[in-house]
């Protein structure tokens, strides 16, 4: 089963549509028209099950060494669910995620702001 097509992402108050651009056996990719934003969902099955939701973002920025030159820079942000084949239901994994999400989004994302600043 696939996500709705298109997906959308809002970054700095700008909402970008992400139509499906790739369909694979164990996942799909959704990309912006300019190719600078990509959302991918994938699943890997083995001794454990890994489910990944990933957002890749690129932009054009001034080269710090050659300010007159622009370069493409990128970053990624992703979430991985690494669960055993048996032992956790989807509802139990969701409950763990909900606790995690509550922790990192509390106080206006303070935990993530500190993480991005190098704190631990």
Order of alpha helices (4+ residues) and beta strands (2+ residues): beta-beta-beta-beta-beta-beta-alpha
